[in-house]
Amino acid sequence: MRNMKRKPTHPGKIIKEDYLLPLAISITEMAAILGVSRKTVSKITNERGVITPEMALRLSSALDTSPELWLNLQKTYDLWQAEHASNAWRIVKPLSPKLLHASA
């Protein structure tokens, strides 16, 4: 697996600290800009919600970024969480390279 030691930043924290606070945009205002409920934006910015593909498209339009940025931030955060939440995945044994790379 990856050897990232530091917990990645949740994309909601980036939205809050890099956009909402510096631009003095409230959660209610951002919700209106994005066309979603205040609760949705609040959950994301308080790190209890996730960036879905549709939300990534909305954020990219509103913030002049790419949807891939938001999806990659979420993916990195989710993978780190999964890797550190449990060791159950570590019992999986890799398939033999011969099996994986056998020609048909």
Buried (B, 14 or more C-beta within 10 A) or exposed (E): EEEEEEEBBBBBBBBBEEBBEEEEBEBEBBBBBBEBEBEBBBBBBEBEBBBBEEBBBBBBEBBEEEBEBBBBBBBBBBBBEEBEEEEEEEEEEEEEEEEEEEEE
